[in-house]
Amino acid sequence: MNGVHARARKSRASCLPEAALPWLSPGQRWAAAPSSEAELLERAHRLAGCTVADLAACFDVSLPSHGVRAKGLVGALVERALGATARSASIPDFPELGIELKTIPLDARGRPRESTFVCTVRLRDIADSAWEASPVCSKLTRVLFVPIEAGTTLSLGERRIGAARLWSPTRSQQSALRADWEELAGVIGRGDVEQITAHLGLHLQIRPKAASSHVRGRGSDEHGAPVRTLPRGFYLRASFTASIFK
């Protein structure tokens, strides 16, 4: 493992649930929101080295044996442990701090294994929105990335939490993300949402976001008439998030 996982080299015995989350009262199902950025970072740093099984034990959560059912569970456990309050709202996970939380699976070389979900695409509203007022801009203004070990030989419970990184886009990154968003929003605004593929966008892309291909949400065609279409989400490409952990 590289420097991203350096703080994850603790022994399992040193990261028992009761020691890992000292800010969590016995029996508490969700940590209280941190009062400052420093407190949030301190909590995140204390999680480094814990396994997913450690974290699940803190909240008496049973880990599924099937990988598909485990999707999203690790992120939910980290949200609980750190005290995120936004839940599913289209605002940063720590609204009082303006910080979004993203768990990101990294391989043994510290590289992201997949793209990172940002937020759901509001198909009916995006054409009338500006970048500065978009949920994408809001969520990517300041992000706490929490890496998760994702080796193919590891079970879900064995995967360790790595050293968190607090990130804000540079001016050039902000400009590039805005350009991608405006390109994608323009395609949707023209009613060509069905023409969007994951190849569009240099750093930011749109991909289907649904439990199955039969799920449908509301959008608009080229004439502004309502249509039923597959729900979609904004994602950061793995090549972009790799530069954050480089």
C-alpha positions as protocol buffer text, in pm:
chain_id: "A"
residue {
  index: 1
  type: MET
  ca { x: 0 y: 0 z: 0 }
}
residue {
  index: 2
  type: ASN
  ca { x: 115 y: 357 z: -66 }
}
residue {
  index: 3
  type: GLY
  ca { x: 99 y: 673 z: 147 }
}
residue {
  index: 4
  type: VAL
  ca { x: -278 y: 701 z: 112 }
}
residue {
  index: 5
  type: HIS
  ca { x: -308 y: 395 z: 333 }
}
residue {
  index: 6
  type: ALA
  ca { x: -16 y: 477 z: 561 }
}
residue {
  index: 7
  type: ARG
  ca { x: -238 y: 546 z: 857 }
}
residue {
  index: 8
  type: ALA
  ca { x: -427 y: 224 z: 790 }
}
residue {
  index: 9
  type: ARG
  ca { x: -131 y: 15 z: 907 }
}
residue {
  index: 10
  type: LYS
  ca { x: -256 y: -23 z: 1263 }
}
residue {
  index: 11
  type: SER
  ca { x: -320 y: -363 z: 1410 }
}
residue {
  index: 12
  type: ARG
  ca { x: -680 y: -473 z: 1437 }
}
residue {
  index: 13
  type: ALA
  ca { x: -646 y: -492 z: 1817 }
}
residue {
  index: 14
  type: SER
  ca { x: -570 y: -118 z: 1834 }
}
residue {
  index: 15
  type: CYS
  ca { x: -893 y: -28 z: 1659 }
}
residue {
  index: 16
  type: LEU
  ca { x: -1167 y: -191 z: 1861 }
}
residue {
  index: 17
  type: PRO
  ca { x: -1508 y: -21 z: 1817 }
}
residue {
  index: 18
  type: GLU
  ca { x: -1511 y: 134 z: 2165 }
}
residue {
  index: 19
  type: ALA
  ca { x: -1170 y: 294 z: 2102 }
}
residue {
  index: 20
  type: ALA
  ca { x: -1232 y: 399 z: 1744 }
}
residue {
  index: 21
  type: LEU
  ca { x: -1532 y: 627 z: 1808 }
}
residue {
  index: 22
  type: PRO
  ca { x: -1485 y: 794 z: 2149 }
}
residue {
  index: 23
  type: TRP
  ca { x: -1734 y: 1069 z: 2051 }
}
residue {
  index: 24
  type: LEU
  ca { x: -2012 y: 809 z: 2017 }
}
residue {
  index: 25
  type: SER
  ca { x: -2216 y: 731 z: 2329 }
}
residue {
  index: 26
  type: PRO
  ca { x: -2294 y: 365 z: 2405 }
}
residue {
  index: 27
  type: GLY
  ca { x: -2599 y: 256 z: 2206 }
}
residue {
  index: 28
  type: GLN
  ca { x: -2601 y: 572 z: 1993 }
}
residue {
  index: 29
  type: ARG
  ca { x: -2713 y: 484 z: 1641 }
}
residue {
  index: 30
  type: TRP
  ca { x: -2580 y: 796 z: 1467 }
}
residue {
  index: 31
  type: ALA
  ca { x: -2302 y: 1031 z: 1577 }
}
residue {
  index: 32
  type: ALA
  ca { x: -2389 y: 1393 z: 1648 }
}
residue {
  index: 33
  type: ALA
  ca { x: -2278 y: 1640 z: 1384 }
}
residue {
  index: 34
  type: PRO
  ca { x: -1923 y: 1773 z: 1432 }
}
residue {
  index: 35
  type: SER
  ca { x: -1912 y: 2135 z: 1543 }
}
residue {
  index: 36
  type: SER
  ca { x: -1611 y: 2233 z: 1333 }
}
residue {
  index: 37
  type: GLU
  ca { x: -1397 y: 2128 z: 1040 }
}
residue {
  index: 38
  type: ALA
  ca { x: -1117 y: 2040 z: 1282 }
}
residue {
  index: 39
  type: GLU
  ca { x: -1347 y: 1808 z: 1478 }
}
residue {
  index: 40
  type: LEU
  ca { x: -1461 y: 1638 z: 1158 }
}
residue {
  index: 41
  type: LEU
  ca { x: -1102 y: 1581 z: 1048 }
}
residue {
  index: 42
  type: GLU
  ca { x: -1009 y: 1444 z: 1390 }
}
residue {
  index: 43
  type: ARG
  ca { x: -1293 y: 1193 z: 1368 }
}
residue {
  index: 44
  type: ALA
  ca { x: -1196 y: 1094 z: 1014 }
}
residue {
  index: 45
  type: HIS
  ca { x: -832 y: 1045 z: 1115 }
}
residue {
  index: 46
  type: ARG
  ca { x: -934 y: 822 z: 1406 }
}
residue {
  index: 47
  type: LEU
  ca { x: -1119 y: 594 z: 1164 }
}
residue {
  index: 48
  type: ALA
  ca { x: -801 y: 530 z: 963 }
}
residue {
  index: 49
  type: GLY
  ca { x: -696 y: 169 z: 1011 }
}
residue {
  index: 50
  type: CYS
  ca { x: -1037 y: 41 z: 1119 }
}
residue {
  index: 51
  type: THR
  ca { x: -1197 y: -228 z: 910 }
}
residue {
  index: 52
  type: VAL
  ca { x: -1551 y: -220 z: 776 }
}
residue {
  index: 53
  type: ALA
  ca { x: -1630 y: -498 z: 1024 }
}
residue {
  index: 54
  type: ASP
  ca { x: -1507 y: -275 z: 1309 }
}
residue {
  index: 55
  type: LEU
  ca { x: -1732 y: 6 z: 1196 }
}
residue {
  index: 56
  type: ALA
  ca { x: -2033 y: -222 z: 1149 }
}
residue {
  index: 57
  type: ALA
  ca { x: -1984 y: -356 z: 1503 }
}
residue {
  index: 58
  type: CYS
  ca { x: -2008 y: -2 z: 1641 }
}
residue {
  index: 59
  type: PHE
  ca { x: -2365 y: 18 z: 1516 }
}
residue {
  index: 60
  type: ASP
  ca { x: -2457 y: -351 z: 1546 }
}
residue {
  index: 61
  type: VAL
  ca { x: -2498 y: -377 z: 1169 }
}
residue {
  index: 62
  type: SER
  ca { x: -2472 y: -716 z: 999 }
}
residue {
  index: 63
  type: LEU
  ca { x: -2260 y: -719 z: 685 }
}
residue {
  index: 64
  type: PRO
  ca { x: -2417 y: -886 z: 381 }
}
residue {
  index: 65
  type: SER
  ca { x: -2231 y: -1172 z: 218 }
}
residue {
  index: 66
  type: HIS
  ca { x: -2334 y: -1070 z: -133 }
}
residue {
  index: 67
  type: GLY
  ca { x: -2131 y: -789 z: -290 }
}
residue {
  index: 68
  type: VAL
  ca { x: -2426 y: -632 z: -474 }
}
residue {
  index: 69
  type: ARG
  ca { x: -2623 y: -585 z: -151 }
}
residue {
  index: 70
  type: ALA
  ca { x: -2315 y: -430 z: 10 }
}
residue {
  index: 71
  type: LYS
  ca { x: -2308 y: -142 z: -240 }
}
residue {
  index: 72
  type: GLY
  ca { x: -2354 y: 183 z: -51 }
}
residue {
  index: 73
  type: LEU
  ca { x: -2333 y: 23 z: 293 }
}
residue {
  index: 74
  type: VAL
  ca { x: -1975 y: 133 z: 362 }
}
residue {
  index: 75
  type: GLY
  ca { x: -2060 y: 493 z: 278 }
}
residue {
  index: 76
  type: ALA
  ca { x: -2364 y: 480 z: 506 }
}
residue {
  index: 77
  type: LEU
  ca { x: -2153 y: 346 z: 794 }
}
residue {
  index: 78
  type: VAL
  ca { x: -1896 y: 623 z: 751 }
}
residue {
  index: 79
  type: GLU
  ca { x: -2177 y: 882 z: 742 }
}
residue {
  index: 80
  type: ARG
  ca { x: -2307 y: 746 z: 1073 }
}
residue {
  index: 81
  type: ALA
  ca { x: -1965 y: 744 z: 1232 }
}
residue {
  index: 82
  type: LEU
  ca { x: -1873 y: 1098 z: 1129 }
}
residue {
  index: 83
  type: GLY
  ca { x: -2215 y: 1253 z: 1199 }
}
residue {
  index: 84
  type: ALA
  ca { x: -2330 y: 1352 z: 850 }
}
residue {
  index: 85
  type: THR
  ca { x: -2676 y: 1510 z: 866 }
}
residue {
  index: 86
  type: ALA
  ca { x: -2787 y: 1577 z: 507 }
}
residue {
  index: 87
  type: ARG
  ca { x: -2887 y: 1213 z: 446 }
}
residue {
  index: 88
  type: SER
  ca { x: -3038 y: 1209 z: 91 }
}
residue {
  index: 89
  type: ALA
  ca { x: -3089 y: 1586 z: 51 }
}
residue {
  index: 90
  type: SER
  ca { x: -2917 y: 1765 z: -239 }
}
residue {
  index: 91
  type: ILE
  ca { x: -2689 y: 1960 z: -8 }
}
residue {
  index: 92
  type: PRO
  ca { x: -2342 y: 1884 z: 134 }
}
residue {
  index: 93
  type: ASP
  ca { x: -2343 y: 1602 z: 390 }
}
residue {
  index: 94
  type: PHE
  ca { x: -2224 y: 1843 z: 660 }
}
residue {
  index: 95
  type: PRO
  ca { x: -2434 y: 2149 z: 567 }
}
residue {
  index: 96
  type: GLU
  ca { x: -2316 y: 2363 z: 859 }
}
residue {
  index: 97
  type: LEU
  ca { x: -1956 y: 2312 z: 745 }
}
residue {
  index: 98
  type: GLY
  ca { x: -2025 y: 2312 z: 370 }
}
residue {
  index: 99
  type: ILE
  ca { x: -1843 y: 1978 z: 335 }
}
residue {
  index: 100
  type: GLU
  ca { x: -1950 y: 1682 z: 123 }
}
residue {
  index: 101
  type: LEU
  ca { x: -1845 y: 1328 z: 222 }
}
residue {
  index: 102
  type: LYS
  ca { x: -1735 y: 1074 z: -37 }
}
residue {
  index: 103
  type: THR
  ca { x: -1604 y: 725 z: 30 }
}
residue {
  index: 104
  type: ILE
  ca { x: -1382 y: 609 z: -252 }
}
residue {
  index: 105
  type: PRO
  ca { x: -1252 y: 253 z: -309 }
}
residue {
  index: 106
  type: LEU
  ca { x: -879 y: 244 z: -383 }
}
residue {
  index: 107
  type: ASP
  ca { x: -674 y: -49 z: -505 }
}
residue {
  index: 108
  type: ALA
  ca { x: -342 y: -157 z: -353 }
}
residue {
  index: 109
  type: ARG
  ca { x: -160 y: 112 z: -555 }
}
residue {
  index: 110
  type: GLY
  ca { x: -386 y: 388 z: -427 }
}
residue {
  index: 111
  type: ARG
  ca { x: -586 y: 428 z: -749 }
}
residue {
  index: 112
  type: PRO
  ca { x: -966 y: 472 z: -757 }
}
residue {
  index: 113
  type: ARG
  ca { x: -1137 y: 160 z: -880 }
}
residue {
  index: 114
  type: GLU
  ca { x: -1449 y: 331 z: -1011 }
}
residue {
  index: 115
  type: SER
  ca { x: -1612 y: 666 z: -1080 }
}
residue {
  index: 116
  type: THR
  ca { x: -1752 y: 860 z: -782 }
}
residue {
  index: 117
  type: PHE
  ca { x: -2121 y: 949 z: -759 }
}
residue {
  index: 118
  type: VAL
  ca { x: -2182 y: 1322 z: -700 }
}
residue {
  index: 119
  type: CYS
  ca { x: -2559 y: 1372 z: -710 }
}
residue {
  index: 120
  type: THR
  ca { x: -2876 y: 1291 z: -903 }
}
residue {
  index: 121
  type: VAL
  ca { x: -2942 y: 1478 z: -1228 }
}
residue {
  index: 122
  type: ARG
  ca { x: -3249 y: 1701 z: -1200 }
}
residue {
  index: 123
  type: LEU
  ca { x: -3365 y: 1654 z: -1556 }
}
residue {
  index: 124
  type: ARG
  ca { x: -3659 y: 1897 z: -1538 }
}
residue {
  index: 125
  type: ASP
  ca { x: -3463 y: 2180 z: -1372 }
}
residue {
  index: 126
  type: ILE
  ca { x: -3111 y: 2167 z: -1510 }
}
residue {
  index: 127
  type: ALA
  ca { x: -3178 y: 2366 z: -1827 }
}
residue {
  index: 128
  type: ASP
  ca { x: -3282 y: 2669 z: -1620 }
}
residue {
  index: 129
  type: SER
  ca { x: -2997 y: 2640 z: -1369 }
}
residue {
  index: 130
  type: ALA
  ca { x: -2658 y: 2807 z: -1353 }
}
residue {
  index: 131
  type: TRP
  ca { x: -2341 y: 2624 z: -1256 }
}
residue {
  index: 132
  type: GLU
  ca { x: -2298 y: 2829 z: -940 }
}
residue {
  index: 133
  type: ALA
  ca { x: -2647 y: 2733 z: -819 }
}
residue {
  index: 134
  type: SER
  ca { x: -2624 y: 2367 z: -916 }
}
residue {
  index: 135
  type: PRO
  ca { x: -2609 y: 2081 z: -665 }
}
residue {
  index: 136
  type: VAL
  ca { x: -2292 y: 1961 z: -841 }
}
residue {
  index: 137
  type: CYS
  ca { x: -2110 y: 2287 z: -770 }
}
residue {
  index: 138
  type: SER
  ca { x: -2238 y: 2292 z: -412 }
}
residue {
  index: 139
  type: LYS
  ca { x: -2128 y: 1936 z: -340 }
}
residue {
  index: 140
  type: LEU
  ca { x: -1784 y: 1972 z: -501 }
}
residue {
  index: 141
  type: THR
  ca { x: -1687 y: 2298 z: -335 }
}
residue {
  index: 142
  type: ARG
  ca { x: -1527 y: 2113 z: -41 }
}
residue {
  index: 143
  type: VAL
  ca { x: -1512 y: 1734 z: -18 }
}
residue {
  index: 144
  type: LEU
  ca { x: -1386 y: 1497 z: 249 }
}
residue {
  index: 145
  type: PHE
  ca { x: -1266 y: 1191 z: 61 }
}
residue {
  index: 146
  type: VAL
  ca { x: -1244 y: 879 z: 279 }
}
residue {
  index: 147
  type: PRO
  ca { x: -1055 y: 601 z: 98 }
}
residue {
  index: 148
  type: ILE
  ca { x: -1160 y: 240 z: 145 }
}
residue {
  index: 149
  type: GLU
  ca { x: -929 y: -53 z: 75 }
}
residue {
  index: 150
  type: ALA
  ca { x: -1075 y: -248 z: -215 }
}
residue {
  index: 151
  type: GLY
  ca { x: -849 y: -541 z: -297 }
}
residue {
  index: 152
  type: THR
  ca { x: -1017 y: -815 z: -493 }
}
residue {
  index: 153
  type: THR
  ca { x: -908 y: -1080 z: -240 }
}
residue {
  index: 154
  type: LEU
  ca { x: -1057 y: -897 z: 59 }
}
residue {
  index: 155
  type: SER
  ca { x: -1400 y: -964 z: 201 }
}
residue {
  index: 156
  type: LEU
  ca { x: -1619 y: -661 z: 278 }
}
residue {
  index: 157
  type: GLY
  ca { x: -1547 y: -682 z: 650 }
}
residue {
  index: 158
  type: GLU
  ca { x: -1170 y: -702 z: 600 }
}
residue {
  index: 159
  type: ARG
  ca { x: -1146 y: -381 z: 402 }
}
residue {
  index: 160
  type: ARG
  ca { x: -971 y: -103 z: 591 }
}
residue {
  index: 161
  type: ILE
  ca { x: -1045 y: 267 z: 603 }
}
residue {
  index: 162
  type: GLY
  ca { x: -756 y: 485 z: 489 }
}
residue {
  index: 163
  type: ALA
  ca { x: -639 y: 837 z: 568 }
}
residue {
  index: 164
  type: ALA
  ca { x: -907 y: 1092 z: 477 }
}
residue {
  index: 165
  type: ARG
  ca { x: -826 y: 1386 z: 254 }
}
residue {
  index: 166
  type: LEU
  ca { x: -1007 y: 1722 z: 257 }
}
residue {
  index: 167
  type: TRP
  ca { x: -1014 y: 1866 z: -94 }
}
residue {
  index: 168
  type: SER
  ca { x: -1132 y: 2179 z: -272 }
}
residue {
  index: 169
  type: PRO
  ca { x: -1099 y: 2225 z: -649 }
}
residue {
  index: 170
  type: THR
  ca { x: -823 y: 2446 z: -782 }
}
residue {
  index: 171
  type: ARG
  ca { x: -921 y: 2726 z: -1017 }
}
residue {
  index: 172
  type: SER
  ca { x: -836 y: 2513 z: -1321 }
}
residue {
  index: 173
  type: GLN
  ca { x: -1027 y: 2213 z: -1183 }
}
residue {
  index: 174
  type: GLN
  ca { x: -1328 y: 2432 z: -1110 }
}
residue {
  index: 175
  type: SER
  ca { x: -1322 y: 2567 z: -1467 }
}
residue {
  index: 176
  type: ALA
  ca { x: -1294 y: 2218 z: -1614 }
}
residue {
  index: 177
  type: LEU
  ca { x: -1582 y: 2084 z: -1404 }
}
residue {
  index: 178
  type: ARG
  ca { x: -1795 y: 2382 z: -1496 }
}
residue {
  index: 179
  type: ALA
  ca { x: -1724 y: 2328 z: -1867 }
}
residue {
  index: 180
  type: ASP
  ca { x: -1828 y: 1962 z: -1839 }
}
residue {
  index: 181
  type: TRP
  ca { x: -2144 y: 2054 z: -1648 }
}
residue {
  index: 182
  type: GLU
  ca { x: -2243 y: 2320 z: -1902 }
}
residue {
  index: 183
  type: GLU
  ca { x: -2189 y: 2080 z: -2191 }
}
residue {
  index: 184
  type: LEU
  ca { x: -2401 y: 1811 z: -2028 }
}
residue {
  index: 185
  type: ALA
  ca { x: -2669 y: 2058 z: -1914 }
}
residue {
  index: 186
  type: GLY
  ca { x: -2689 y: 2191 z: -2269 }
}
residue {
  index: 187
  type: VAL
  ca { x: -2755 y: 1846 z: -2410 }
}
residue {
  index: 188
  type: ILE
  ca { x: -3032 y: 1789 z: -2154 }
}
residue {
  index: 189
  type: GLY
  ca { x: -3174 y: 2136 z: -2217 }
}
residue {
  index: 190
  type: ARG
  ca { x: -3211 y: 2054 z: -2586 }
}
residue {
  index: 191
  type: GLY
  ca { x: -3416 y: 1748 z: -2493 }
}
residue {
  index: 192
  type: ASP
  ca { x: -3146 y: 1507 z: -2607 }
}
residue {
  index: 193
  type: VAL
  ca { x: -3103 y: 1329 z: -2273 }
}
residue {
  index: 194
  type: GLU
  ca { x: -3124 y: 989 z: -2441 }
}
residue {
  index: 195
  type: GLN
  ca { x: -2820 y: 1084 z: -2650 }
}
residue {
  index: 196
  type: ILE
  ca { x: -2599 y: 1128 z: -2344 }
}
residue {
  index: 197
  type: THR
  ca { x: -2341 y: 855 z: -2293 }
}
residue {
  index: 198
  type: ALA
  ca { x: -2068 y: 809 z: -2033 }
}
residue {
  index: 199
  type: HIS
  ca { x: -1817 y: 929 z: -2295 }
}
residue {
  index: 200
  type: LEU
  ca { x: -1935 y: 1289 z: -2269 }
}
residue {
  index: 201
  type: GLY
  ca { x: -1745 y: 1511 z: -2025 }
}
residue {
  index: 202
  type: LEU
  ca { x: -1372 y: 1521 z: -1961 }
}
residue {
  index: 203
  type: HIS
  ca { x: -1392 y: 1490 z: -1581 }
}
residue {
  index: 204
  type: LEU
  ca { x: -1764 y: 1495 z: -1503 }
}
residue {
  index: 205
  type: GLN
  ca { x: -1994 y: 1244 z: -1667 }
}
residue {
  index: 206
  type: ILE
  ca { x: -2359 y: 1139 z: -1654 }
}
residue {
  index: 207
  type: ARG
  ca { x: -2451 y: 776 z: -1606 }
}
residue {
  index: 208
  type: PRO
  ca { x: -2774 y: 588 z: -1529 }
}
residue {
  index: 209
  type: LYS
  ca { x: -2859 y: 587 z: -1158 }
}
residue {
  index: 210
  type: ALA
  ca { x: -3133 y: 332 z: -1089 }
}
residue {
  index: 211
  type: ALA
  ca { x: -3185 y: -7 z: -931 }
}
residue {
  index: 212
  type: SER
  ca { x: -3279 y: -151 z: -1271 }
}
residue {
  index: 213
  type: SER
  ca { x: -3328 y: -47 z: -1633 }
}
residue {
  index: 214
  type: HIS
  ca { x: -3706 y: -53 z: -1579 }
}
residue {
  index: 215
  type: VAL
  ca { x: -3705 y: 243 z: -1337 }
}
residue {
  index: 216
  type: ARG
  ca { x: -3819 y: 569 z: -1495 }
}
residue {
  index: 217
  type: GLY
  ca { x: -3810 y: 935 z: -1388 }
}
residue {
  index: 218
  type: ARG
  ca { x: -3944 y: 1255 z: -1544 }
}
residue {
  index: 219
  type: GLY
  ca { x: -3760 y: 1453 z: -1811 }
}
residue {
  index: 220
  type: SER
  ca { x: -3838 y: 1668 z: -2115 }
}
residue {
  index: 221
  type: ASP
  ca { x: -3806 y: 1609 z: -2488 }
}
residue {
  index: 222
  type: GLU
  ca { x: -3677 y: 1859 z: -2747 }
}
residue {
  index: 223
  type: HIS
  ca { x: -4019 y: 2032 z: -2747 }
}
residue {
  index: 224
  type: GLY
  ca { x: -4037 y: 2065 z: -2370 }
}
residue {
  index: 225
  type: ALA
  ca { x: -4301 y: 1794 z: -2336 }
}
residue {
  index: 226
  type: PRO
  ca { x: -4267 y: 1566 z: -2031 }
}
residue {
  index: 227
  type: VAL
  ca { x: -4125 y: 1220 z: -2095 }
}
residue {
  index: 228
  type: ARG
  ca { x: -4039 y: 920 z: -1879 }
}
residue {
  index: 229
  type: THR
  ca { x: -3669 y: 839 z: -1883 }
}
residue {
  index: 230
  type: LEU
  ca { x: -3406 y: 647 z: -1689 }
}
residue {
  index: 231
  type: PRO
  ca { x: -3288 y: 837 z: -1377 }
}
residue {
  index: 232
  type: ARG
  ca { x: -2930 y: 955 z: -1407 }
}
residue {
  index: 233
  type: GLY
  ca { x: -2652 y: 1083 z: -1187 }
}
residue {
  index: 234
  type: PHE
  ca { x: -2342 y: 1298 z: -1214 }
}
residue {
  index: 235
  type: TYR
  ca { x: -2015 y: 1111 z: -1153 }
}
residue {
  index: 236
  type: LEU
  ca { x: -1651 y: 1214 z: -1126 }
}
residue {
  index: 237
  type: ARG
  ca { x: -1431 y: 1004 z: -1349 }
}
residue {
  index: 238
  type: ALA
  ca { x: -1174 y: 784 z: -1178 }
}
residue {
  index: 239
  type: SER
  ca { x: -899 y: 966 z: -1369 }
}
residue {
  index: 240
  type: PHE
  ca { x: -1004 y: 1291 z: -1197 }
}
residue {
  index: 241
  type: THR
  ca { x: -1020 y: 1155 z: -844 }
}
residue {
  index: 242
  type: ALA
  ca { x: -689 y: 975 z: -903 }
}
residue {
  index: 243
  type: SER
  ca { x: -525 y: 1316 z: -938 }
}
residue {
  index: 244
  type: ILE
  ca { x: -652 y: 1409 z: -590 }
}
residue {
  index: 245
  type: PHE
  ca { x: -477 y: 1108 z: -433 }
}
residue {
  index: 246
  type: LYS
  ca { x: -168 y: 1123 z: -656 }
}
